[in-house]
Amino acid sequence: MRIYAIADLHLSLASEKPMDVFGEAWRDHTDRMERNWRETVQENDLVLIPGDISWAMQLSAALPDLSFIGRLPGKKILLRGNHDYWWSAIGRVRASLPEGVCALQNDSFVEEGVGICGSRGWLCPGNSNFTPDDEKIYRRELDRLTLSLRSLPDTETKIAMLHYPPFSDRDRSSGFTELLEQAGVRIAVYGHLHGEANRYAFEGEKNGVVYHCVAADKLGFTPKRIL
């Protein structure tokens, strides 16, 4: 089993939402992503999708996007992003997923001895835009990551999924990075950053954790092999 990751699919198969308004790199991105995915991922591989999966506002409208993901090779694990408004109660989400697609929320999965955990994350203290309202959400997401980490069995390799970058400023530590380090997480993937922002995203090893920014446009819409 090989493990890949790609975030920010921003699918909209049930409605017209052209992504090229965000730049030429997004033109026909769904078709290009499907082609690249099929050329890269095999059926017995695992693909982590940390957030911003569908533009749909309701779960019913997201079903075509989820079916599209289900038809792609590999087993997929989804994590909620800040634009996944369709992601309602986790029980309803899981009941609507096609075969081979799982949803991660406050828990974890183990695949062939590899533990997968995570949380959406949020803007971290130290960011110039951080507000008291952000502080509340930040603390809540720390609690959710703690729940996920605690649910994880003692596996040799632990991988964390986050949607937001887990840093205060590029590579400065935060409560998220501290939790990952304390739990012995080996690899962490995140997305959310686009355009110029993802060019400066931190990637590499920090305090024993290897970080990958896997926003789809940064990857040329090709899942990145992380293990």
Buried (B, 14 or more C-beta within 10 A) or exposed (E): EBBBBBBBBBBBBBEEEEBEEBEEBBEEBBEBBBEBBEEBBEEEBBBBBBBBBBBBEEBEBBBBBBBBBEEBBBBBBBBBBBBBBBBEEBEEBEEBBEEBBBBBBBBBBEBEEBBBBBBBBBBBEEBEEBEEEBEEBBEEBBEBBBBBBEEBEEBEBBBBBBBBBBBBBEBBBBBBBEBBBEBBBBBBBBBBBBEEEBEEBBBEEBEEBBBBBBBBBBBEBBBBEBB
